[in-house]
Amino acid sequence: MKKTMLTFSLFCMLGLNGCDQSRSSTAPDNMPSTDRAATQPSTKIPDWIADYKGFIACEDCEKILVSLQLNKDHSYTLKEVYFFKQRIKQKQSTGTFTVDPQDSNILQLLNGKNKNMRYLSIHPQQVEFLDHHKRSFLEASKYKIAAIQNIEVNNALKYVDIQADLSSTEQVLLNNIPSTQLTYFFEVNNHAEHALKLRNSDIVLVDQHNNEHKASIQDSPIAPIASNTTQYLLVSFTYPKANTAAYINIK
């Protein structure tokens, strides 16, 4: 009798252990949510989720400076500065964007206020504004703006705010030396009571070895920047390819 009970007890123990092992081989229902989330594949953010800035053509004005921010949550902010001969007009809009169901290279920007739709085509490190029929304008290159990157600006000028955004990088030869040319969009806000005179020699790019590289301002020399006004500039720097840009210094 004792031998029978011992055998039965041993069978029950083995049976229970077997059940426990079979349950432990699968993910338990009470696994912490953080552990379950860690096993889920991550969603890759598209390369074109970025900030863009550049000048585009304008039929009724001289040019338009466009700043576009595309966010991960599919919202956007669009700032446009219209340049006329005697004045500047600024507009800003926000909304959401979606990928065109017929063409995955086209983005649809829906204005959150007036529900107007604008269209962009996606290019490597660029976006291109399209017409209302989702077609390129006749001179498509004049409607493209580039992805930008910010850089630190050490500014010694009082009552002047300067923001610099990298818009393009090119590999060039300078005195037969492989070099890098960086072009930045400068936004210069002069809050002083007097006009600001800004020259090429006032702006330098400092590399990782603390070497200074002089600026080249497009359309230089530029006219003095009047008090309480904003000026937009294209500024380039060229330096040996082996170096790395660290920050911009305004003297």
VEXGU-61408 format. One record per residue (C-alpha): x negated, y, z; residue number from 1. Coordinates in nm, 4 decimals. Example, Ala and Ser with C-alpha at 12.3 -4.5 7.8 and 13.67 -1.06 7.14 Angstrom:
<node c1="-1.2300" c2="-0.4500" c3="0.7800" fidren="1"/>
<node c1="-1.3670" c2="-0.1060" c3="0.7140" fidren="2"/>
//
This chain:
<node c1="0.0000" c2="0.0000" c3="0.0000" fidren="1"/>
<node c1="-0.2815" c2="0.2375" c3="0.0938" fidren="2"/>
<node c1="-0.4648" c2="0.1463" c3="-0.2279" fidren="3"/>
<node c1="-0.1488" c2="0.2223" c3="-0.4310" fidren="4"/>
<node c1="-0.0991" c2="0.5641" c3="-0.2646" fidren="5"/>
<node c1="-0.4674" c2="0.6499" c3="-0.3122" fidren="6"/>
<node c1="-0.4474" c2="0.5655" c3="-0.6815" fidren="7"/>
<node c1="-0.1290" c2="0.7692" c3="-0.7215" fidren="8"/>
<node c1="-0.2834" c2="1.0717" c3="-0.5447" fidren="9"/>
<node c1="-0.5936" c2="1.0530" c3="-0.7620" fidren="10"/>
<node c1="-0.3765" c2="1.0387" c3="-1.0746" fidren="11"/>
<node c1="-0.1857" c2="1.3479" c3="-0.9615" fidren="12"/>
<node c1="-0.5081" c2="1.5383" c3="-0.8965" fidren="13"/>
<node c1="-0.6456" c2="1.4481" c3="-1.2383" fidren="14"/>
<node c1="-0.3170" c2="1.5429" c3="-1.4002" fidren="15"/>
<node c1="-0.3098" c2="1.8808" c3="-1.2298" fidren="16"/>
<node c1="-0.6705" c2="1.9527" c3="-1.3223" fidren="17"/>
<node c1="-0.5971" c2="1.8621" c3="-1.6813" fidren="18"/>
<node c1="-0.3043" c2="2.1012" c3="-1.6860" fidren="19"/>
<node c1="-0.5168" c2="2.3780" c3="-1.5368" fidren="20"/>
<node c1="-0.7887" c2="2.3228" c3="-1.7972" fidren="21"/>
<node c1="-0.5424" c2="2.3288" c3="-2.0848" fidren="22"/>
<node c1="-0.3983" c2="2.6569" c3="-1.9560" fidren="23"/>
<node c1="-0.7389" c2="2.8144" c3="-1.9043" fidren="24"/>
<node c1="-0.8392" c2="2.7395" c3="-2.2652" fidren="25"/>
<node c1="-0.5875" c2="2.9974" c3="-2.3914" fidren="26"/>
<node c1="-0.5623" c2="3.3677" c3="-2.3049" fidren="27"/>
<node c1="-0.3462" c2="3.4051" c3="-1.9900" fidren="28"/>
<node c1="-0.0340" c2="3.6150" c3="-2.0080" fidren="29"/>
<node c1="-0.1478" c2="3.8217" c3="-1.7116" fidren="30"/>
<node c1="-0.4781" c2="3.9288" c3="-1.8751" fidren="31"/>
<node c1="-0.5407" c2="4.2977" c3="-1.7984" fidren="32"/>
<node c1="-0.4317" c2="4.5258" c3="-2.0817" fidren="33"/>
<node c1="-0.7822" c2="4.6715" c3="-2.1073" fidren="34"/>
<node c1="-0.9227" c2="4.3237" c3="-2.1784" fidren="35"/>
<node c1="-0.6594" c2="4.2576" c3="-2.4439" fidren="36"/>
<node c1="-0.7242" c2="4.5982" c3="-2.6038" fidren="37"/>
<node c1="-1.0939" c2="4.5228" c3="-2.6230" fidren="38"/>
<node c1="-1.0204" c2="4.2236" c3="-2.8444" fidren="39"/>
<node c1="-0.8155" c2="4.4316" c3="-3.0931" fidren="40"/>
<node c1="-0.9970" c2="4.5520" c3="-3.4077" fidren="41"/>
<node c1="-1.0707" c2="4.9278" c3="-3.4042" fidren="42"/>
<node c1="-0.9240" c2="5.1547" c3="-3.6731" fidren="43"/>
<node c1="-1.1929" c2="5.3254" c3="-3.8800" fidren="44"/>
<node c1="-1.1543" c2="5.7004" c3="-3.9204" fidren="45"/>
<node c1="-1.1808" c2="5.8044" c3="-4.2880" fidren="46"/>
<node c1="-1.4895" c2="6.0028" c3="-4.3837" fidren="47"/>
<node c1="-1.2731" c2="6.2837" c3="-4.5156" fidren="48"/>
<node c1="-1.1344" c2="6.3640" c3="-4.1684" fidren="49"/>
<node c1="-1.3500" c2="6.6751" c3="-4.1252" fidren="50"/>
<node c1="-1.3705" c2="7.0546" c3="-4.1380" fidren="51"/>
<node c1="-1.4071" c2="7.2245" c3="-4.4767" fidren="52"/>
<node c1="-1.4904" c2="7.5782" c3="-4.5838" fidren="53"/>
<node c1="-1.5580" c2="7.7549" c3="-4.9110" fidren="54"/>
<node c1="-1.4545" c2="8.0169" c3="-5.1639" fidren="55"/>
<node c1="-1.1956" c2="7.9283" c3="-5.4260" fidren="56"/>
<node c1="-1.0696" c2="8.1185" c3="-5.7284" fidren="57"/>
<node c1="-0.7808" c2="8.3631" c3="-5.7024" fidren="58"/>
<node c1="-0.5560" c2="8.4967" c3="-5.9797" fidren="59"/>
<node c1="-0.4384" c2="8.8097" c3="-5.7962" fidren="60"/>
<node c1="-0.7509" c2="8.8916" c3="-5.5924" fidren="61"/>
<node c1="-1.1294" c2="8.8671" c3="-5.6135" fidren="62"/>
<node c1="-1.1642" c2="8.5384" c3="-5.4219" fidren="63"/>
<node c1="-1.0230" c2="8.3391" c3="-5.1291" fidren="64"/>
<node c1="-1.2249" c2="8.2071" c3="-4.8367" fidren="65"/>
<node c1="-1.0573" c2="7.8841" c3="-4.7244" fidren="66"/>
<node c1="-1.1148" c2="7.7070" c3="-4.3922" fidren="67"/>
<node c1="-0.9417" c2="7.3702" c3="-4.3582" fidren="68"/>
<node c1="-0.9412" c2="7.1430" c3="-4.0546" fidren="69"/>
<node c1="-0.8111" c2="6.7871" c3="-4.1029" fidren="70"/>
<node c1="-0.7504" c2="6.6122" c3="-3.7696" fidren="71"/>
<node c1="-0.7362" c2="6.2465" c3="-3.6699" fidren="72"/>
<node c1="-0.3708" c2="6.2782" c3="-3.5651" fidren="73"/>
<node c1="-0.2798" c2="6.3816" c3="-3.9246" fidren="74"/>
<node c1="-0.2323" c2="6.7471" c3="-3.8325" fidren="75"/>
<node c1="-0.4113" c2="7.0284" c3="-4.0126" fidren="76"/>
<node c1="-0.4976" c2="7.3963" c3="-3.9784" fidren="77"/>
<node c1="-0.5487" c2="7.6082" c3="-4.2904" fidren="78"/>
<node c1="-0.6950" c2="7.9596" c3="-4.2780" fidren="79"/>
<node c1="-0.7146" c2="8.1741" c3="-4.5920" fidren="80"/>
<node c1="-0.8871" c2="8.5106" c3="-4.6304" fidren="81"/>
<node c1="-0.7886" c2="8.6971" c3="-4.9493" fidren="82"/>
<node c1="-1.0448" c2="8.9483" c3="-5.0734" fidren="83"/>
<node c1="-0.9119" c2="9.2518" c3="-5.2605" fidren="84"/>
<node c1="-1.1165" c2="9.5503" c3="-5.3754" fidren="85"/>
<node c1="-1.0056" c2="9.7742" c3="-5.0912" fidren="86"/>
<node c1="-0.8748" c2="9.5350" c3="-4.8283" fidren="87"/>
<node c1="-0.8694" c2="9.1843" c3="-4.6838" fidren="88"/>
<node c1="-0.5565" c2="8.9805" c3="-4.6117" fidren="89"/>
<node c1="-0.5551" c2="8.6777" c3="-4.3810" fidren="90"/>
<node c1="-0.3085" c2="8.3881" c3="-4.3579" fidren="91"/>
<node c1="-0.2957" c2="8.0823" c3="-4.1337" fidren="92"/>
<node c1="-0.0724" c2="7.7770" c3="-4.1482" fidren="93"/>
<node c1="-0.0439" c2="7.4485" c3="-3.9629" fidren="94"/>
<node c1="0.1366" c2="7.1251" c3="-4.0332" fidren="95"/>
<node c1="0.0869" c2="6.7579" c3="-4.1052" fidren="96"/>
<node c1="-0.0674" c2="6.5671" c3="-4.3936" fidren="97"/>
<node c1="-0.0062" c2="6.2274" c3="-4.5521" fidren="98"/>
<node c1="-0.1710" c2="6.0221" c3="-4.8235" fidren="99"/>
<node c1="0.0180" c2="6.0307" c3="-5.1533" fidren="100"/>
<node c1="0.1977" c2="5.6946" c3="-5.1971" fidren="101"/>
<node c1="0.1128" c2="5.6920" c3="-5.5692" fidren="102"/>
<node c1="-0.2538" c2="5.7938" c3="-5.5392" fidren="103"/>
<node c1="-0.4651" c2="5.7276" c3="-5.2283" fidren="104"/>
<node c1="-0.7130" c2="5.9985" c3="-5.3367" fidren="105"/>
<node c1="-0.4532" c2="6.2730" c3="-5.2973" fidren="106"/>
<node c1="-0.3481" c2="6.4325" c3="-4.9679" fidren="107"/>
<node c1="-0.0119" c2="6.6037" c3="-4.9187" fidren="108"/>
<node c1="-0.0150" c2="6.9007" c3="-4.6787" fidren="109"/>
<node c1="0.3296" c2="6.9800" c3="-4.5387" fidren="110"/>
<node c1="0.3584" c2="7.3298" c3="-4.3898" fidren="111"/>
<node c1="0.5209" c2="7.2969" c3="-4.0470" fidren="112"/>
<node c1="0.6986" c2="7.6338" c3="-4.0793" fidren="113"/>
<node c1="0.8322" c2="7.6755" c3="-4.4327" fidren="114"/>
<node c1="0.8023" c2="7.3050" c3="-4.5366" fidren="115"/>
<node c1="0.6085" c2="7.3969" c3="-4.8502" fidren="116"/>
<node c1="0.3812" c2="7.1237" c3="-4.9862" fidren="117"/>
<node c1="0.0227" c2="7.1628" c3="-5.1083" fidren="118"/>
<node c1="-0.1976" c2="6.8973" c3="-5.2632" fidren="119"/>
<node c1="-0.5656" c2="6.8098" c3="-5.2325" fidren="120"/>
<node c1="-0.7797" c2="6.5492" c3="-5.4016" fidren="121"/>
<node c1="-1.0548" c2="6.3796" c3="-5.2037" fidren="122"/>
<node c1="-1.4161" c2="6.3805" c3="-5.3240" fidren="123"/>
<node c1="-1.7417" c2="6.2830" c3="-5.1472" fidren="124"/>
<node c1="-1.7979" c2="6.5571" c3="-4.8872" fidren="125"/>
<node c1="-1.5467" c2="6.7808" c3="-5.0669" fidren="126"/>
<node c1="-1.1766" c2="6.8392" c3="-5.1206" fidren="127"/>
<node c1="-1.0200" c2="7.0007" c3="-5.4254" fidren="128"/>
<node c1="-0.7024" c2="7.2088" c3="-5.4292" fidren="129"/>
<node c1="-0.4524" c2="7.0936" c3="-5.6926" fidren="130"/>
<node c1="-0.1536" c2="7.2632" c3="-5.8551" fidren="131"/>
<node c1="0.2088" c2="7.1855" c3="-5.7675" fidren="132"/>
<node c1="0.2087" c2="6.8985" c3="-6.0172" fidren="133"/>
<node c1="-0.0897" c2="6.7341" c3="-5.8403" fidren="134"/>
<node c1="-0.3163" c2="6.8167" c3="-6.1325" fidren="135"/>
<node c1="-0.6584" c2="6.9835" c3="-6.1324" fidren="136"/>
<node c1="-0.6847" c2="7.3481" c3="-6.2311" fidren="137"/>
<node c1="-0.8594" c2="7.4314" c3="-6.5578" fidren="138"/>
<node c1="-1.1896" c2="7.5100" c3="-6.3820" fidren="139"/>
<node c1="-1.1705" c2="7.2438" c3="-6.1118" fidren="140"/>
<node c1="-1.5102" c2="7.3246" c3="-5.9596" fidren="141"/>
<node c1="-1.3793" c2="7.6685" c3="-5.8551" fidren="142"/>
<node c1="-1.1161" c2="7.5030" c3="-5.6347" fidren="143"/>
<node c1="-1.3429" c2="7.2708" c3="-5.4364" fidren="144"/>
<node c1="-1.4601" c2="7.3354" c3="-5.0811" fidren="145"/>
<node c1="-1.7243" c2="7.1396" c3="-4.8926" fidren="146"/>
<node c1="-1.7285" c2="6.9649" c3="-4.5565" fidren="147"/>
<node c1="-1.9165" c2="7.1738" c3="-4.3003" fidren="148"/>
<node c1="-2.1222" c2="7.1261" c3="-3.9853" fidren="149"/>
<node c1="-2.1832" c2="7.3821" c3="-3.7122" fidren="150"/>
<node c1="-2.5292" c2="7.4853" c3="-3.5974" fidren="151"/>
<node c1="-2.6329" c2="7.6759" c3="-3.2850" fidren="152"/>
<node c1="-2.6920" c2="8.0486" c3="-3.3421" fidren="153"/>
<node c1="-2.9159" c2="8.2433" c3="-3.1027" fidren="154"/>
<node c1="-2.8000" c2="8.5995" c3="-3.1522" fidren="155"/>
<node c1="-2.9923" c2="8.8943" c3="-3.0077" fidren="156"/>
<node c1="-2.7507" c2="9.1535" c3="-3.1493" fidren="157"/>
<node c1="-2.5184" c2="9.3221" c3="-2.9002" fidren="158"/>
<node c1="-2.1451" c2="9.3388" c3="-2.9733" fidren="159"/>
<node c1="-2.1885" c2="9.1130" c3="-3.2757" fidren="160"/>
<node c1="-2.0527" c2="8.7572" c3="-3.3026" fidren="161"/>
<node c1="-2.2002" c2="8.5290" c3="-3.5685" fidren="162"/>
<node c1="-2.0853" c2="8.1792" c3="-3.6623" fidren="163"/>
<node c1="-2.2780" c2="7.9647" c3="-3.9110" fidren="164"/>
<node c1="-2.1326" c2="7.6562" c3="-4.0838" fidren="165"/>
<node c1="-2.3442" c2="7.4298" c3="-4.3033" fidren="166"/>
<node c1="-2.1754" c2="7.3960" c3="-4.6429" fidren="167"/>
<node c1="-2.4338" c2="7.2288" c3="-4.8661" fidren="168"/>
<node c1="-2.7657" c2="7.0443" c3="-4.8602" fidren="169"/>
<node c1="-2.9937" c2="7.0141" c3="-5.1629" fidren="170"/>
<node c1="-3.3310" c2="6.8522" c3="-5.2222" fidren="171"/>
<node c1="-3.5596" c2="7.0911" c3="-5.4123" fidren="172"/>
<node c1="-3.9265" c2="7.1513" c3="-5.4915" fidren="173"/>
<node c1="-4.0918" c2="7.4523" c3="-5.3263" fidren="174"/>
<node c1="-4.4485" c2="7.5116" c3="-5.4462" fidren="175"/>
<node c1="-4.4489" c2="7.1474" c3="-5.5625" fidren="176"/>
<node c1="-4.3606" c2="7.0330" c3="-5.2084" fidren="177"/>
<node c1="-4.0423" c2="6.8236" c3="-5.1593" fidren="178"/>
<node c1="-3.8151" c2="7.0496" c3="-4.9588" fidren="179"/>
<node c1="-3.4625" c2="7.0795" c3="-4.8236" fidren="180"/>
<node c1="-3.2379" c2="7.3769" c3="-4.8971" fidren="181"/>
<node c1="-2.9505" c2="7.4393" c3="-4.6569" fidren="182"/>
<node c1="-2.6729" c2="7.6862" c3="-4.7357" fidren="183"/>
<node c1="-2.4547" c2="7.8230" c3="-4.4555" fidren="184"/>
<node c1="-2.1347" c2="8.0231" c3="-4.4438" fidren="185"/>
<node c1="-2.1886" c2="8.3117" c3="-4.2044" fidren="186"/>
<node c1="-1.8958" c2="8.4861" c3="-4.0388" fidren="187"/>
<node c1="-2.0246" c2="8.8125" c3="-3.8904" fidren="188"/>
<node c1="-1.7898" c2="9.0016" c3="-3.6570" fidren="189"/>
<node c1="-1.9197" c2="9.3496" c3="-3.5793" fidren="190"/>
<node c1="-1.7561" c2="9.4789" c3="-3.2588" fidren="191"/>
<node c1="-2.0051" c2="9.7626" c3="-3.2165" fidren="192"/>
<node c1="-1.9130" c2="10.1290" c3="-3.2595" fidren="193"/>
<node c1="-2.1626" c2="10.1702" c3="-3.5428" fidren="194"/>
<node c1="-2.2281" c2="9.9942" c3="-3.8737" fidren="195"/>
<node c1="-2.4529" c2="9.6865" c3="-3.8748" fidren="196"/>
<node c1="-2.7439" c2="9.6574" c3="-4.1159" fidren="197"/>
<node c1="-2.8416" c2="9.2938" c3="-4.1670" fidren="198"/>
<node c1="-3.1494" c2="9.2015" c3="-4.3716" fidren="199"/>
<node c1="-3.3064" c2="8.8742" c3="-4.4844" fidren="200"/>
<node c1="-3.5903" c2="8.9197" c3="-4.2365" fidren="201"/>
<node c1="-3.3428" c2="8.9436" c3="-3.9455" fidren="202"/>
<node c1="-3.2336" c2="8.5794" c3="-3.9882" fidren="203"/>
<node c1="-3.4565" c2="8.2721" c3="-3.9549" fidren="204"/>
<node c1="-3.4007" c2="7.8988" c3="-3.9314" fidren="205"/>
<node c1="-3.6061" c2="7.7290" c3="-3.6593" fidren="206"/>
<node c1="-3.7061" c2="7.3648" c3="-3.7080" fidren="207"/>
<node c1="-3.7916" c2="7.0953" c3="-3.4520" fidren="208"/>
<node c1="-4.1546" c2="7.2146" c3="-3.4385" fidren="209"/>
<node c1="-4.0460" c2="7.5769" c3="-3.3700" fidren="210"/>
<node c1="-4.1540" c2="7.6851" c3="-3.7184" fidren="211"/>
<node c1="-3.9486" c2="7.9719" c3="-3.8587" fidren="212"/>
<node c1="-3.8073" c2="7.9747" c3="-4.2133" fidren="213"/>
<node c1="-3.6798" c2="8.2987" c3="-4.3633" fidren="214"/>
<node c1="-3.3289" c2="8.3431" c3="-4.4931" fidren="215"/>
<node c1="-3.2118" c2="8.4241" c3="-4.8415" fidren="216"/>
<node c1="-2.8794" c2="8.6097" c3="-4.8382" fidren="217"/>
<node c1="-2.6677" c2="8.5866" c3="-5.1505" fidren="218"/>
<node c1="-2.6021" c2="8.9278" c3="-5.3089" fidren="219"/>
<node c1="-2.8778" c2="9.0779" c3="-5.0955" fidren="220"/>
<node c1="-2.9247" c2="9.3536" c3="-4.9944" fidren="221"/>
<node c1="-2.5798" c2="9.3601" c3="-4.8427" fidren="222"/>
<node c1="-2.3951" c2="9.6799" c3="-4.7598" fidren="223"/>
<node c1="-2.3816" c2="9.7821" c3="-4.3916" fidren="224"/>
<node c1="-2.1038" c2="9.6016" c3="-4.2049" fidren="225"/>
<node c1="-1.8627" c2="9.8651" c3="-4.0745" fidren="226"/>
<node c1="-1.7572" c2="9.8870" c3="-3.7103" fidren="227"/>
<node c1="-1.4829" c2="9.6427" c3="-3.6024" fidren="228"/>
<node c1="-1.4887" c2="9.4524" c3="-3.9302" fidren="229"/>
<node c1="-1.5805" c2="9.1000" c3="-4.0396" fidren="230"/>
<node c1="-1.8185" c2="9.0098" c3="-4.3200" fidren="231"/>
<node c1="-1.8636" c2="8.6683" c3="-4.4825" fidren="232"/>
<node c1="-2.2036" c2="8.5741" c3="-4.6222" fidren="233"/>
<node c1="-2.3754" c2="8.2823" c3="-4.7925" fidren="234"/>
<node c1="-2.7207" c2="8.2339" c3="-4.6400" fidren="235"/>
<node c1="-2.9786" c2="7.9753" c3="-4.7537" fidren="236"/>
<node c1="-3.2971" c2="7.8395" c3="-4.5979" fidren="237"/>
<node c1="-3.5646" c2="7.6229" c3="-4.7615" fidren="238"/>
<node c1="-3.8182" c2="7.4202" c3="-4.5630" fidren="239"/>
<node c1="-4.0345" c2="7.1050" c3="-4.6031" fidren="240"/>
<node c1="-3.8283" c2="6.7873" c3="-4.6319" fidren="241"/>
<node c1="-4.0069" c2="6.6228" c3="-4.3377" fidren="242"/>
<node c1="-3.8725" c2="6.8861" c3="-4.0966" fidren="243"/>
<node c1="-3.5323" c2="6.9063" c3="-3.9275" fidren="244"/>
<node c1="-3.3206" c2="7.2170" c3="-3.8671" fidren="245"/>
<node c1="-3.2778" c2="7.2954" c3="-3.4962" fidren="246"/>
<node c1="-3.1010" c2="7.6334" c3="-3.4730" fidren="247"/>
<node c1="-3.0660" c2="7.9757" c3="-3.6357" fidren="248"/>
<node c1="-3.2187" c2="8.2823" c3="-3.4741" fidren="249"/>
<node c1="-3.0849" c2="8.6351" c3="-3.5306" fidren="250"/>
<node c1="-3.3496" c2="8.8941" c3="-3.4391" fidren="251"/>
//
